[in-house]
Amino acid sequence: MVEAKQFREILVLDENLVSLKVSYDGKPRIDADEHARVVDEAYRKGYDESSSQHKQQILDFRSEVNALREKTFSDLETKFSGILCEAREALKTLTFNCVTKTLGGLEVNAAIVSSIVDSVIKESGLDDEKMEIRLNPEDLSLLEGLQAELRSKHPRLEFVADGNLDRGDCLLSSRFGKVDGLLSTKLERLKKGLGSNR
């Protein structure tokens, strides 16, 4: 008996051929239904794996986008807070400088001095008590026409000229203490008020 594997050339035999048996020498054969089932199963498995990988990639991408978004908003918030703080500080400085320059260039007249005196008396909360108001001599001279009116409201009010005070300054003294109406003090209060957090 002669065995031969698949061969494309002419097969030369040493003996006469008595019988012939053809057999398949390869992987086991499967029928068409089994083949369709295996292909379908392989397709489903590949589809499921691919789908699972795709979903995971989408989840990873969403996670990266969310992290990037959070970082962006955090960075923007930090920058905005910094800009806001700088703007507040600049506004405080600008306001203080404007008030200081305005007061520095303000021409003091009788109405302004009268308003300053009224403000200091109101701050003291006194009416009938003995009060001493100290003013710059030039400011006091502006009040000459108004002193009688002020004394009619506050009978025990006395005015004293004080050359150590600047124009626009005013000090009130009574048995209850003093009321500081100096412009420098008011500016310092303004500065502190602008510096406080609201």
C-alpha positions as CSV (number, residue, x, y, z in Angstrom):
1,M,0.0,0.0,0.0
2,V,1.3,3.4,-0.9
3,E,0.4,6.5,1.1
4,A,0.7,9.9,-0.4
5,K,-0.1,13.3,0.8
6,Q,-1.5,16.1,-1.3
7,F,0.8,16.4,-4.3
8,R,0.4,18.5,-7.4
9,E,2.9,16.7,-9.6
10,I,2.6,13.2,-11.2
11,L,2.8,10.5,-8.7
12,V,5.0,7.6,-9.9
13,L,4.2,4.3,-8.2
14,D,6.6,1.4,-8.0
15,E,3.8,-1.2,-8.1
16,N,0.6,-1.5,-9.9
17,L,-2.4,0.1,-8.2
18,V,-4.7,-2.5,-6.9
19,S,-7.0,-0.3,-4.9
20,L,-7.4,3.4,-4.0
21,K,-8.5,5.0,-0.8
22,V,-8.8,8.8,-0.6
23,S,-8.8,10.2,3.0
24,Y,-8.6,13.7,4.4
25,D,-5.5,14.5,6.4
26,G,-6.2,17.8,8.0
27,K,-8.1,19.4,10.9
28,P,-11.4,17.7,11.8
29,R,-14.2,18.8,9.6
30,I,-17.3,20.4,11.0
31,D,-20.7,20.7,9.4
32,A,-22.1,24.0,8.1
33,D,-24.4,24.6,11.1
34,E,-21.6,24.1,13.6
35,H,-19.4,26.4,11.4
36,A,-22.1,29.1,11.4
37,R,-22.5,28.8,15.2
38,V,-18.7,29.1,15.8
39,V,-18.5,32.1,13.4
40,D,-21.5,33.7,15.1
41,E,-20.0,33.1,18.5
42,A,-16.7,34.5,17.5
43,Y,-18.4,37.5,16.0
44,R,-20.4,38.1,19.2
45,K,-17.3,37.7,21.4
46,G,-15.3,40.1,19.3
47,Y,-18.3,42.6,19.2
48,D,-18.7,42.3,23.0
49,E,-15.0,42.8,23.6
50,S,-14.8,45.7,21.2
51,S,-18.0,47.3,22.7
52,S,-16.6,46.9,26.2
53,Q,-13.3,48.5,25.2
54,H,-15.2,51.3,23.4
55,K,-17.4,52.0,26.5
56,Q,-14.4,52.0,28.7
57,Q,-12.7,54.5,26.4
58,I,-15.8,56.7,26.5
59,L,-15.8,56.5,30.4
60,D,-12.1,57.3,30.5
61,F,-12.6,60.2,28.1
62,R,-15.5,61.6,30.1
63,S,-13.4,61.3,33.3
64,E,-10.6,63.2,31.6
65,V,-12.9,65.9,30.3
66,N,-14.5,66.3,33.8
67,A,-11.1,66.6,35.4
68,L,-10.0,69.1,32.8
69,R,-13.3,71.1,33.3
70,E,-12.9,71.1,37.1
71,K,-9.3,72.3,36.8
72,T,-10.2,75.0,34.3
73,F,-13.0,76.3,36.6
74,S,-10.7,76.1,39.6
75,D,-8.0,78.0,37.7
76,L,-10.5,80.6,36.5
77,E,-11.9,81.0,40.0
78,T,-8.4,81.5,41.5
79,K,-7.5,84.0,38.8
80,F,-10.8,85.8,39.2
81,S,-10.3,86.0,43.0
82,G,-6.8,87.4,42.4
83,I,-8.1,90.0,40.0
84,L,-11.0,90.9,42.3
85,C,-8.6,91.4,45.2
86,E,-6.3,93.6,43.1
87,A,-9.3,95.6,41.8
88,R,-10.5,96.1,45.4
89,E,-7.1,97.3,46.6
90,A,-6.8,99.6,43.6
91,L,-10.2,101.0,44.3
92,K,-9.5,101.6,48.0
93,T,-6.2,103.4,47.1
94,L,-7.9,105.4,44.4
95,T,-10.8,106.4,46.7
96,F,-8.5,107.4,49.5
97,N,-6.2,109.4,47.2
98,C,-9.2,111.2,45.6
99,V,-10.6,112.1,49.0
100,T,-7.2,113.3,50.2
101,K,-6.6,115.4,47.1
102,T,-10.1,116.8,47.2
103,L,-9.8,117.8,50.9
104,G,-6.3,119.1,50.3
105,G,-7.5,121.4,47.5
106,L,-10.8,122.3,49.2
107,E,-11.4,126.0,50.0
108,V,-12.6,126.2,53.6
109,N,-15.5,128.6,54.0
110,A,-18.0,129.5,56.7
111,A,-20.5,126.8,55.7
112,I,-17.9,124.1,55.8
113,V,-16.5,125.2,59.2
114,S,-20.1,125.4,60.5
115,S,-20.8,121.9,59.2
116,I,-17.6,120.6,60.8
117,V,-18.6,122.1,64.2
118,D,-22.1,120.7,64.0
119,S,-20.8,117.3,63.2
120,V,-18.4,117.3,66.2
121,I,-21.2,118.5,68.5
122,K,-23.6,115.8,67.2
123,E,-20.9,113.2,67.7
124,S,-20.4,114.3,71.3
125,G,-24.2,113.9,72.0
126,L,-24.1,117.0,74.2
127,D,-26.4,120.0,74.1
128,D,-26.6,121.9,77.4
129,E,-23.2,120.8,78.7
130,K,-20.2,123.1,78.8
131,M,-18.2,122.5,75.6
132,E,-15.0,124.0,74.3
133,I,-14.5,124.0,70.5
134,R,-10.9,124.6,69.3
135,L,-10.4,125.7,65.7
136,N,-7.7,127.1,63.5
137,P,-7.7,131.0,63.9
138,E,-8.7,131.5,60.2
139,D,-11.6,129.0,60.5
140,L,-12.7,130.7,63.8
141,S,-12.8,134.1,62.1
142,L,-15.1,132.6,59.4
143,L,-17.6,131.6,62.2
144,E,-17.9,135.1,63.7
145,G,-21.3,135.7,62.1
146,L,-22.5,132.2,63.1
147,Q,-21.3,132.0,66.7
148,A,-24.4,133.6,68.1
149,E,-26.6,131.2,66.3
150,L,-24.5,128.2,67.5
151,R,-24.6,129.5,71.1
152,S,-28.4,129.9,71.0
153,K,-28.5,126.1,70.3
154,H,-25.7,125.3,72.7
155,P,-25.7,128.0,75.4
156,R,-22.5,126.8,77.2
157,L,-20.5,126.6,74.0
158,E,-17.1,128.4,73.9
159,F,-14.8,128.9,71.0
160,V,-11.0,128.9,71.3
161,A,-8.4,129.8,68.5
162,D,-5.7,127.2,68.3
163,G,-2.8,127.9,65.9
164,N,-1.6,124.3,66.2
165,L,-4.7,123.1,64.3
166,D,-4.8,122.9,60.5
167,R,-7.6,124.4,58.4
168,G,-10.7,122.2,58.7
169,D,-9.6,120.7,62.0
170,C,-11.8,120.8,65.1
171,L,-11.5,119.5,68.7
172,L,-14.3,119.4,71.2
173,S,-13.6,119.2,74.9
174,S,-16.1,118.6,77.7
175,R,-16.2,117.1,81.2
176,F,-17.1,113.8,79.4
177,G,-14.0,113.8,77.3
178,K,-12.8,114.9,73.9
179,V,-14.2,114.5,70.4
180,D,-11.4,114.4,67.7
181,G,-12.5,116.2,64.6
182,L,-9.1,116.4,63.0
183,L,-9.0,115.9,59.2
184,S,-6.0,113.5,59.7
185,T,-8.1,111.4,62.1
186,K,-11.0,111.3,59.7
187,L,-8.7,110.3,56.8
188,E,-7.2,107.5,59.0
189,R,-10.7,106.3,59.8
190,L,-11.6,106.3,56.1
191,K,-8.4,104.4,55.3
192,K,-9.2,101.8,57.9
193,G,-12.8,101.6,56.7
194,L,-11.7,101.0,53.2
195,G,-9.3,98.3,54.4
196,S,-12.0,96.4,56.2
197,N,-13.6,93.3,54.6
198,R,-17.3,93.7,53.9
